[in-house]
Amino acid sequence: MSTIAKLLARKQALMERLESDPGPNEREEIERLLAKVETALNLLQPGDAAAPS
């Protein structure tokens, strides 16, 4: 599995956790992790990070 595929899978898992209505502390942690994943995707896919392949 490629790095981008792993990051997209991680992003999906985090989004699913957000949908499960976590508490405020867990939500903050999930959002922090999502920001890291987004940054990594932006670095790997300049100009096309928002559009999953």
SEZA-701895 format. One record per residue: residue in one letter; x, y, z of N, C-alpha, C in turn. Coordinates in steps of 0.05 Angstrom, whole numbers, plus 5000, padded with zeros to 4 digits. Each point is the difference from the previous one (the first is absolute). Layout:
BEGIN
aXYZXYZXYZ;...
//
This chain:
BEGIN
m501749775000498350235000501850255000;s499450194983501650244998499650185024;t501850195003499850195022497450164997;i499450094976497550154997497649845007;a499949754991497849825007499749965030;k502349975014499949975029499050265013;l500950234990499050255012497050034995;l499149934976497150034995498449805017;a501049775004498649805018499950115028;r502250125009500150115027498050235003;k499950174979498250225000497149905002;q499349794985497449895000499349895028;a501949865012499549895027499550235020;l501550214998499750235018497350144996;m499250024975497450124994497749845012;e500349734998498049835011499850035031;r502450035012500050055029498650265007;l500450204984498650265005497049974998;e499149844981497149964996498749855024;s501649865016498949855023499650185024;d500150264997499450195021501849975025;p502750034996501849975022499850235020;g501149975024500050215019501950224991;p499950235014501650234992503049954999;n501149855019502949944999500749824977;e498449794996500649824977499750154974;r497950174998499650154975502450174994;e501150135020502450174997502349844989;e500449765012502249834991499649904971;i497549934994499549914972500550224980;e499150245007500450234982503050064997;r501549975021502950044999501349804981;l499249755003501049794982499250044971;l497550094996499150064973501750224987;a500750205016501650224990502749894991;k501249825015502649884993499749844974;v497949854997499649844976499750184976;e498450225003499650194979502650134991;t501750075019502650124994501749804985;a500049755008501649804986499049964971;l497350004997498949974973500750244983;n499950235011500750254985502949994991;l501749895016502949994993500449794978;l498549785001500349794981498650054973;q497850155001498450064977499750304996;p502150144993499650294997498050074979;g498150175008498050104981497649814996;d500149755012497849824995499449845025;a500650105024499749855025497049975008;a498350194992497249995008498449794985;a500949934977498649814983501149725003;p498549825014501049725002500149874973;s502049834996500349874974498449754998;
//
